[in-house]
Structures are given as structure tokens and as C-alpha cells.
Amino acid sequence: MNQVQLRMKANSIRWHKFSRRSDAIFMSLHREISIGILTVATLTFAAPQSSVARTTMGETTKSEDAGIKLDDIEVTASRVSMPLEQTARIVSVMTKEEISNCPAQSVSDLLKYASGVDVRQRGAYGIQTDISINGGTHDQIVILVNGVNISSPHTGHLAADFPFNIDDIERIEILEGAASRVYGSSAYSGAINIVTRGAQGTPEKATPGGYISLAAGSFGTIQTNGNISLTYKNLFNSISAGFVRSDGGVSNSDFKRFNGFYNGGVTTKEADFRWQLGMISKDYGANTFYSGKIPNQYEESRNYTTSISAKTKGRIQISPSIYWNRTHDHYQLIRGMSPTQENYHMTDVYGATINAQTKWQLGVTAIGAEFRNEGILSTALGKQLTESEYVKVRGTDRNYTKKDNRTNICYYLEHDITLRHFSISLGVMANMNTWLDHRHRFYPGIDISYRLTNNIKFFAAWNMAQRMPTFTDIYYKSPTQVGYAGLKPERTSEFNIGGVFKNDNIELTLRLYHRYQTNMIDWVIPLDSVVKYGRGNYTTYHATNLKVNNMGISFSGRFTTNNRRISLNTQYTFIHQKRNDDIQLDDSYYGLNYLRHKVTAAATAHIWKGLSVTLSYRFQDRMGTYYEYDTNHIVKNAYGWDTYAFAGKSSYKPFSLIDLHLEWREKHYKIYADLNNLTNYQYIDIGNVKQPGFWFMGGIKLIL
């Protein structure tokens, strides 16, 4: 049962048990009651069975954005769907109001302020972004939209291509740590699920309306977004679109992006049905994005995704879904040059999942299965086709000459127990992938939380996971990178412990983890190559399996005033890695370039009427090195291409950034200004890619 605290004037009234009938509570009082918004803090510790809802940037304060019942939100921290406060594992939740207050223009910008998440952007607006969790790599996480896996087997570089606008997001759920038994075999170091407006709950609870927004700012940036949402009885439909273009903050970083997204749902007596359809188109200059020595790279990508899902009602709940994702990618090493220096890829992923759960005397039991097929046609990745098997690249005179395909099948079994002070979730995933063999490998896990008091909670977890190499890991070959067909799947065993203290004004969370990694995949330069050829003469990165132990500690604190008009959120994450192999390396491109220290802080103040301000701070200290090139010194290589001159080997330098968000909000409009990187600091966060300095964006949003 739930326990809810309601405040009425100076008196406090508490129900320990109640029916879920909408009028049951009030009928028992025979009096008129005024109810305020239930905050995350209240719901988290409202019931003995509750668990932790951890926010990232402050409390919800405006009723129009916070008017959902958070105790009814279901998050997927286990195979068993359950309300947020009952999960046995911590799930970080970034709410709609927090997203609105953040000085961000993309999902990637939002995640920069999430604890444990490492966001390495090559371009502004999330045009090309690597996202990882707790010292992992960009290929080691699963990214989902409304619970549907949109991760790419081609490469994690394209995983952060989202088809919706930032204003379409209802919330972002972040699950840190190994999660294969929840999200499938690729959830190696965590998962990020983005829930859009109206995607969960019943159509009756969805809010009709929409918005139109227009913004402009630095470097010739212009952006426009729009949405319309309609409800009719038990039917909900929402469609949105957006466009942005910019000259970019540095040379050859211009971009344009168009996205469209539709999602809908219908509720019947027997089941709830949901569907979605999205597309995103991006064209962008990729200056030094994939090779520090090449200034004129270029890329185009088109991504399409669609899915249909359902959930039956009754004692036994069955949740089937089917989905399909397609990605077209066109990469040019030299922009507009010979077709021999460009690659075309088309990736198709289709799958089906089914999950069934039932509640009985000893808890809730869930069983499930997933079928996922991953295929690629390419001019560079895959097994060589015969000439008769070539497939035409649409709109060109080129052919796809290579192909690969693999099937992944998972079976799940889980049991969850909720007691007065304990929550326990234990389960196992059995996985078979045709790229390996037809053997089933098992990945178990257990999550336990113990509630000492209404304000103090402890948790512990142990989970195993695996990740298959991407097609890029296996097949890619260029003058600067060489894949390896003999790569082994990554495997990990991860332990988590921690605790939480929380009341109405303060939330403190401490978490420690230790990840034992076998066969971690990284792109490295062997030391013997440097000894033989010298730095600057032989700079080819090879895909390699390493053994790395990853351990870390994170702390977060949230403080709010009684009237919720001022909030402060601060987070600190420390990570340490230790290698257990004897491979001699000169440089690592991804895996060993982790964030040793990350500090974030955000203060939001609702100053006067509709005026609010959010000041955000971020400090990063990254381990690792990179090969640096002098962008002011262009030389011709043996092919006659313009390349940057080699400048030596450099270490990543720590940096601090300050962002500001100003907003005036009324019922039917919002005027805002975002000032990013106020100190105009020039920094490098990945490879040789220079990030833009100060960036201003201002705009207006009309709320329909």
C-alpha cells in the first residue's frame, strides 16, 4: 500500500492505507481538501517500501510541469515494472522542470550535468557526441526512447541521434552500472531511457496543447521547433518537428539538422497500446572529428526508428513490442573529394520483445525474451560480397560491397520481493549471439535495498554483463584506425554499495562501485609501433582487448528552501582505473581516457513572478593523452591532401565551465537566454577537437 502526506493549512493529515478509487480518501473525511503538488522528496520516503528517486538539478516548482503523480511513474530498473519508489536500485531522474531550467540546447548538453555520465561532444548541439557512464566507453551503454533500444551496432558515435525536440522530453532516467538482465546484453556500464511527452500513463492523463519556438544566437545559429498534442477520450497523439543550422564555433564545423517525431497511444479495457515514429537528418563539417590530422572531414547521417508496444491488464501482465531502426551514414575523409576516400553504411536493426509478470504471495515474478537482428551493408565494414551480390547505394553510383549480420537472443527470469524494510530483485539473463556460436551464456544479478528509517536507506548490488563488438570494432580499416575480427566480447562483474539520507529539504547520496572488466575493447597505439616508426610517423590505432578494473565513488547533495524557490544541487565523481594485462601501449583513444574527477553544481532561483535564473558550473579532469596536431600549420601528405602538422603528444588539461540560463515564464509564453561558457575558455575534451568558446542563444516559446 501507499502512504501519502497531505498538508492543509496548519494541520497535517496522514493516511496509511487507501483505496485507489479517486474519491475514497475524501469520502472518508466528509470535508473539502486542498491538495498541493507531491514532490520527489515526499514520494521517495512516503512508504516503507519506497526507494530512491534522485534528481539532478533541483526541485520541481511549477505546477504546470510538476502536476504528474510521481508515485505512479514506472521506471525500468528491473524486468518487473513498478512505481519509482519501490525499485531496489537507484535511478537518477531528470524531470521536465529541471530540463527547462538547464542552459542546454540538446540531450547531450543535459547529460553533462548528470552524475557519472561522461559526455564528449565533437560538435555543438550534440551533432556528434560520445556518451559513457562511470569510466566506460560510448559503446558500452544502451540508449532507449520510451523503453525502445535505439543503440547502433555500427558504432556508438551515432547512438545519440535523437529524433525529438528537447521540449518534448518528459523526463530522463539514468541507470548506472551493469544492467544486462534488464536492458539486454549491451547494457554493459549502464542505460539511459528518455521518456517523451504522453509516452507513459493513460491518454486521459496526457495534456493536450503544443508549442512553437524560435531561437537565434552565436555563429549564425537559428533554431525553430514545434509540437501539437491532441487527446480524444482514450486516444492520444503528439507530433513534433525541429530544425537548426549553424556556421559552427570553429572552422569546418557547420551543421544543419532536421528532426520529426510522432508518438501516440490508446487505452482499452484489456490493454494499453503505444506507438512511435521518428527520423533525424544531420549534415555537418567534421573538422578533426575522427582523425586529428585531417581538417576537412564531413559526414551525413539519416536515422529512422519505429515501434509498437502494448501492455495487458489483469493479474498477469503481458508486454509485447516490436521495433525497427535504420541508419544511413555517409562519411568523407576529405570533404567533396574523390569517392575513394568516402564510406557509405546502411544499418538495419529489427527486434521483438515480450515480458510477462505476475504478483503472488511471495512477490512478483517476471519472465521475458528478446529477439534482435543487427545487419549492415557498407563500402567498408563487413564480409566481402561477390559482384553479383552488390547492392546499389541509393542516390549515387556506388555499391555496397560488404555485408554482415548477426542475431542476438535473450531470455530473462526475475523475482522481486518487497517487504517492510527490504526490497530485493534477483534475476538472470541467458544470451546467445550467432556471431559467437549457438551456446547460451548466463549473466545473473541481485539488487538489495534496506530502509533503516523513513530518511535513511542503504543499498547493494552485484550484476554481470557483456557487450558484443560493434561492426566498426571488427572491420574498420583506414590509415589511422584498424579493427580486429578476432576481438572477444567484453564481460564485466560489477559491485555497487551506497546509502541515502533524505528529508523535505536535503538529499544526500553516496555510492561506491567496483567493475571487474575482462576483454574491454579499446583503440590503442602499441608501444612497439612507436619505437619502430616514431611518433608522428605511425599513428594507427588498433582495436584491442584489455583487462581493466574500474572503481569509483560518487557523492551528490540537493538542498532546497522550504518554499522551493531556491534549490542547489552539487555532485562529485571520482574514478580510478587499473590495468591487469601486459600489453605495452603508447596511447589510448577511448577507454583509458576517463574522467578522474567530475564536479557539477547548479543553483536555481525563482526571483520574482515569472523570472528565474539558473547558474551551472562544471569541472572536469580527464586522464589519458592524445596525439596533438598544429591546426595553424597545414602540410601536404603523400596523397597531396591538406593535413595538420604533427605537434607531439599531449595530456588532457582540466577545465571549468560556467553556464547561465535566464527565463521569464507566463502561462502562454516563455522568453529565455542561454549563455554557455561565460569565460570563453578554449578546451579540448576528445582527441584533437577544439571546442567553441562563448555561445549565446536567445529565444521565445509560445505555449498553445
N, C-alpha and C positions, 0 to 999 in steps of 0.2 A: 504494500500500500504506500501511498504518498503522504507526505506531511507538508503542509503549506502554512506559512505565516502571513497573515494579512494585518495591516495596520489601519485603524480607524480612529482618527483624531488622536487623543492621548492614550486610548486603550489598546491593548494587544489581545487579539483573539486567535486561538490556535486550534486547528482540527488535527487529530492524529490519524483518523481514517475517514474516508468519504467515498461515496459512490461517484462514478464518472458521469452520472447524469448531470446535465448542465445546470439544473436548478436545485440539486439535492442539498448543497451547503446552505443556501439561503432559505430554503423551506424549513430547515431545522431551527433557524433563528427567529423567523417571523418578524424580520425587520429589514430596513433598507441598508445596504452595504455599499461603500465606495471602495473600489479596488485599484491600487496603483500597479505599476509595471513591476514584474518579478525580475530581479537582476540575476546575473550569472552567479554572484556570490551567494545569494539567498538559496537558489536552487541547488547549488553544489552541496551544501551541508544541511539541506532541509530534511532529508530522510536518512535513517540508519543505513540503508543500502546504497546511498549515493556515492559517487566517485568524483574525480576532479575535473572540472571544466576550466581550463587555463586559457585566459585571454592574453593578447599580445600588445595591445596599445591603448588600454583604458576601458572604462565602463560605458555601456550604452546609456545615453541620457535623453534622447529624444523619442517620444512615444511613437512617432510615425515609423521609425526604423526598428524600435525595440519591441513593438507590440505583439511579437510572437511568444508563444508559451515555450520557454526553453526546456521545461521538463518534458515536453513532448517531442523534442528533437531527437531523432535517432541517428547515431553515428556508427560507423562500421569499424570498431576496434577489435571485433571478433567475428566469427561466422554467424553468431546469433545477433540479430538486430535488436537493439534495446535502447531505452532513453539514455541520454548522455550521462546522467548522474549515477547510473547503475553499472557502467562499464568497469572492468577490472584493470584497465590500463589508461594512462593519461593520454588524452587527445587535446592538443592545442587548437583552440578555435579562435579565428579572427572574424569578428562579427561585421555586419553591414555598416554599422555606425563607425567602427574603427577604420574600416576601409575608406569610408567617406572622409574621415579626418586625416588620412595619411597623404603626405605630399608625393603621390605616386601616379604614374600615367599608365602602368601596366601591371600585370600579375607578378612579373619578375621583380618590379620595384617594391611591391608589397612584401614579398617574401624576404627581402633584405633585412627586414626588421623582426623576423621570426627567429626565435632561439633555436640554435642547432642547424639552421638552414644556411648553406653557402651558395650565394648567387654570384656567378661570374659572367657579367654581360660583355659581349663584344660590341654591341651597338645599343643605342638608346631605344626606349620604348619596348625593350625585350625583343628586339628584332632578331638577335641570335644570342641565346642565353644557355649556360650550363647550370643546372640546379642539382645540388647534392645535399646530403644530410649527414651530420656527425662525422666528418672526415672521410666520407665515401666519395665516389665519383658520380658524374652525371648519368652514367648508365646503370647505376645501382638502385634507383628508386622507381616506383610506379606512380604515374600521374593519371588521375581519373577526373572525369567530368560527370557529375551526378552519378558516381559509382561505376562508370564505364571506363575501362582501361584504354587510354589513347596513346600509350607509350609506343615508341617506334623500334622495331628490331633492326632498322637500318643504322641509326645512331641516336644517342641521347642528345646530340646537339639540336635536334629538331623536335624534342619532346615538349618544349614549352611554347608550341604554336596553338594558341587558344582562339577559338572562333567567336567568342563573345566579347562584349564591352566590359570594362571594369565596373560600370554601374549596374550590370546585370547580375553581379555576384551577390548572393545572399550571405554566404559565409565560406571560409576556407578551413578545412580540417587537416591537421598535420599529425601524423602518427610516426614517432621516431623509433628506430630500432627495427630489427629483423621481423618481417611480417609475412612470410611465405604462406603460412597456414591461413591467412586472412585474405590477402590480395593476390596470391599466386606466386609462382617461382621467381619472378623478377623483383619482388619486394625485398631486396637484399638488406638495405640500410634504412628503409622507411617508405612512406607513401604520403602523397598529397592529394586530397579529394576536394574539388571545387564544386560547390553546390550553387546552382543558379536560381534565379527568382522563379518560384512556383514549382520547382522540380520535386519538392517533397511536401508532405501534407496533402490535404484534400483540396480540390478546386474551390470549395466554399471558403477556405481559409486564405486562398490566394487573393492578392489585392489587384483589382483592375486599374488601368491607367497607363502611364508611359512617360516618356521624356524626350526632349530634343536638346542637344548641347552643341556648343560651338566654342572652340578654344584656339588660341594662336600664341606664338612665342618665339624664342630664340631660334636662330639658324633657319629661318623661313618655315618654321613648323606650323602646320594648320591641321586641325582635327575636328571632325564632326561625328556625332553619334546619335542614334535614335532608337526608341523602343515603343512598342504598343502591346499591351496585355489586355486580354478580354476574358471574362468569365460568363458562363451561362449555365445556371443550375449546376450540374455535376461535371461541366466541361471547362477546361482551362487551355488557353492558347497564348503564346508570347512569341513575338518575332522582333529581332533587333538587327541593326547593321551599323557599321562604323568604317570611317576612312581617315587615314592620317598620312601626311607626306612631310618630308623634311630634307634639307640640304645636309644634315648631319653635323656633328660637332668637330670632326676632323676631316682631312682630305679623303675622298672616295668612301664616304660613309653615308651618302644619301640613301633615302629609302622611301618606299610607299607601301602601304598595307591596306587591304580591304578585307573585312570580315562580315559574315552573316550567320545568324543563329536562330533556330526555331525550336521551341520545346512546348509540349502540350501534355495533357493528361485528362483522364476521365475516371470517375468513380462509380462503381456499380455495387449492388448488394453483395455480389460474390467476390469482387476483386478490384484493385486499383491498377490502372494501366498508365504507363508513361512512355513518351517517345521524344526523340530529339534528332535534329539535323543541323550540321554546322559546316562551314567552309571558311578558309582563310587563304588569302593570296598575298605573297610578300616578294618584292623585288628590292635588292639592296646592294650597294657597294660594300665589299668585304675587305677593306684595307687591312692587311696583315692578319685577318681572322684565323686562317688555318696554316699560314706559313709567314714567319716574321720577316722573311727577306723579300716577299712579293707584295708590292704596293697596290696593284691593280686587280685584285680578285673581285669576283662578282658572283651573286647567287640569286636564283629564283626558286620559290617553293609554292606548291599548291597542296592544301590539305583538306580532305573531306571526311566527315565522320557521321555515322547514323546509328541509331539503336532503338530497340523497342523492349520494354520490360513490363512485368506485371507482378502483383503480389496478392495472393488469395487471402481471404479472411476465414476465421474459424480457429479451432484448436490447433489444427495442423496447417501451418502457413507455408505455401509453396511459392517460390520466387524464381521464375524463369526469365531469361533475357537473351537476345541475340544482338550482335553488333558487327559493323564493318567499318574499317578505316582505310583510306587510300591516300598516299602521299606521292606527288611528283616533285622531283628535285633536279635542278639544273645548275651545275657549278662550273664556273670558268676560272681557271688559274690566272689567265690574262684576259681582262675584260675586253670583249669584242674581237679577240684574236682568233687564230686558227682553231678549227673544231677538234684538232688532235689534242688540244690542251683543255678540253672540257668533258664533263661527265654528265650523263643522264641516268636517273634512277626512278623506278616506279615500285612502290612498296604497297602490298595489299595484306591486310590483316582482317580475318573474319573469325568469329567465335560464337559460342553459346555457353551459357552457364545456367545451372539450376541449383537452388538451395531449398531445403525443407527443414523446418524446425517445429518442435512441439514442446509444450510445457507439461510436466508431470510432477509427481510428489518429490522427486529427487533433483529437480532443477529443469533446465532447458537443454534439449539435445538437438543438434543440427547435423545434417549430412548434406553434401553437395558434390558437384562435379563441374569441370570446365573443359571445354574443347576449344583450342586456339590454334589456328593455322597462320603461319607467317611466311610470306613469299616475296621475292624481289626479282625484278627484271632490271638489268643495268648494262651500261657500257664498260663498267669497271669491276663490279662486285658479283661474285657467284662463279658457278662452274661454266666452262666454255660450252656454247651451243654449236651445233653444226650449222652450216649456212642455211640449210632448209628450215631450221628452227628459229631463225632470226625473227624478231618482232619489230615492226616499224615504230619509231619514236614519233608520236603524234606532232604534226606541225613542222617537222624537219625532214632532212634527207638522211638522217642517221638511223641505225638499227640498234636495238638491244641485242647484244651478242652474248650475254651471260645471264645466268639464272640460278636461283637456289630456292628451296622450300623446306620447311620443317613443321612438324605438328607437335604441339605440347598438350598433354592430357593430365589433369589433376583430379584427385579425389580427396574429399575433406570429411573429417569427422571431428566433432567438438561437443563438449558438455560444459555448461556453465551453471554454477551454484551461487545463489545469493542468500546469505544468512544475515543475522542482525549486525554483526561486526565484520564479517568476511565476505569478499567476492572472489570467486575462483573461476578461471577459464582455462581449460586444458584441451588440447586437440592435436591433430596430426594431419599433414598433407602427404599424400603419395603421388609422386610425379614421374611421368615417362615422357621423354623427348626423343623423337625419331632421329635427330642429329647425332645423338649419342648411341643409343641402342633401344631395345624394347624392354629393358629392365625398369622396374619401379624402385625409386629411391624415396626414403621416408624422412620427413622433416617435422619433428614434434615441437611442442612449446607449451608453456604454462605461465599464466599471469595470476598473481595473488595480490589483493589489497586488504589491509586491516585498518579498521576505523577505531582509533583509541577513544576519541571523544567526538563531539559534534564539530570540533575545529581542527582536529589533528588526524592525519591519515598517513599510513605507510604503505609502500607497495614494493613488489619484487617480481621479476620476470626472467624467464630463460626461453629463448627461441632459436631455432635453426632456420637457415635459408640458403638458397642457391640462386645464381644468375647465369644464364647462357651468354656466351659471347655474342656481340652484335655482328651483323654481316660486315660492317667496317672493320671490326677487330680481326675478323678471319681473313678477309680478301683484299683490303685496300692496299694499293701499291702506287707510290709516287716518288719523286726524287727526295722527299722529306719524310715520308712515312711508309712503313711496310708492315702489313698484317701478317698473321701466322695461323695457318689452318690447323696446327697441332695444339691450339690453346685448349686448356681444360676449363670446365665450368667453375665459376667462383663458388666457394662454400664458406659458411660462417656459423659460428655458435656465439650467441651474444647474451650477456647477463646485464640486467638493469636493477638497481635499487634506488629508493628515494623516499622522500616524505614531503608532506604539505601541511602548512598551517594557514588557516583562512577564517576571517570573520567578515563583517559587513564592510570594513574599510581597508583591510590589509590581506594580501595573499602572498605567501612566501613558498617557493618550491625549490627543492634541492634534488638533483638527480645525478647518479653516477652510473657509468656503463663500461663494459669491457667486451670488445668484439675480437674473437679469435678468427682470423681470416686465412683460409687456405686457397691458393691459386688465384689471389687477387690479380685482376688484369690491369696492366698499366702500359703506357707507351714510354719507352726509355731509350737512352743512348748508352750502349755498352762502353765501358771504360777502354777496352782493348781497341775499339774503333778510333777513339780519340788519340790513343798512344800511337797508333799506326798512321793516321792521316792528319792529326792535329785539329784543334777546334777551328771552326770556320771553313774547313775543307770537307769534313764529313759530318754532317748534322742530320742524319737519318734516324728517326725514332722507330723502334721496333715494338710490336705488341708482345708482351711477355707476362708470364705468371710469376707472381711474387708471394711470399708469405709475410704477412704483416699483422701485428697485434695493434689494435686501435683502442685507446682508453680515453675517457674524458669525464668532465664534471661540469654541470651547468646549474646556475642559480638564477632565479627570476623573482622579482618583487613588484607588487602592484599596490599602489596607495591611492585612495580616493577620499575626498571630503564627504561629510555627511549629506550635503545637498547635491553631490555628484557633479558639481560644476567644475571641479578641478581634479584631474587624475594624473598620476605619474606612474610610468612603467619602466623598469630597468631590467636588463638581462646581461649575464656574463657566461661565456662558454670557454672552457679550456680543453684542448685536445692534445694528446701525445701519441705518437706512433713509434713502434719498434719493429724493425725488420728481423726475420728469423731465417733468411736464406743467405747464400754465399755468392750471389750474383754481383759482380762489380759494375757499378753504374756511375756515369758522369752526370746524367740529368734525367729527371722525370717530367713528363709533360702534364700529367693529371694527378695520379693517385697520391704521390708524396708531397704535392703542393697544397697542403691542407691549412686551414685556419688554426694556428696555435691559440690565438686569443681573439675573441669577438665580444665587443661591448656595444649594446644598444640602449638607448634611452629615449623616451617620448613623453612630453608633457602637453596635455590638452587643457585649455581653459575656455570656458564659456563666459565671455566677458560681459556682454550687455545685449539684451534682447537676442537677435539672431546672429550676433557677432561671436566667432570663436577663432582660436588660434592654436596651432599645434607646432611645437618646436621639437625636431627629431635630431638625434646625434648617433653616429655610428663610428666605432673604432675597429680596425682590422689589422692583425699582424699575421702574415702568411709565411709559412715555412716553404723551403724549396728555392729553386733557381730557374733561370731561363736564359736562352741564347739571345743576346740583345743585338739589334741592328740599328745603324745610324740612319734615321729617316731623312736627314738633311744631306746625305751623300749617296747618290744613285750611280750605280755602275752597270755595265753590260756584262751579262754572263756569256757562256759559250754558245747559247742559242740566240744571242742578240736581244734578250729581254732586259727591261729595266728592273734592276734589283737593288735593294738596300745593301750597303757595305756592312760586313760583319764588324761588330764593335766589342765583342767579348762576352763573358759570362757574368750575369748579374743575379743578385739575390732580391727577392721581393722586399719592398720597403713598407713599413707600417704607415697607415694614414688614418686621418679623422675627417669626417664629412658632417656638415650641418645643413639640414633642410628645414624649410618653413612653409606652412600651409595656413593661409588666411581665408576665411569664409564668412559670408553673410547669407543666412538662410531664412527664407519666408516659406509660407505654405506652398506657393506655386512657382517659386524660382529659387535659384542659388547662384551667387556670384562668388568666384573664388580666384585665388592666385597661388601658384606653387613656385617657390624659389629653391631650386636644388643646387647643392654645392655652393653655399653662400660665400665661402672663402676662395672660390675659383681655383681649387687645388688640382694640379695635374698629377694623375696617378696611373699606375699600371696594375691590373688585378689578374690578368691572364696573358701568358706569353709575352708578346711584344706589342699588344694592342693598347694604344693610348686612349684613355677615357676623356670625354669632353669636360670642360670646366663648368663655370656657372651656366645654368639653364633656367630660363624663366618661361612659365606658361600661365596664361590667364584666360578665364572663360566664364560662360554663363550657361546655366542649365535650367530649362523650363520644364516644370513638373506638371504633367497633364492629369 
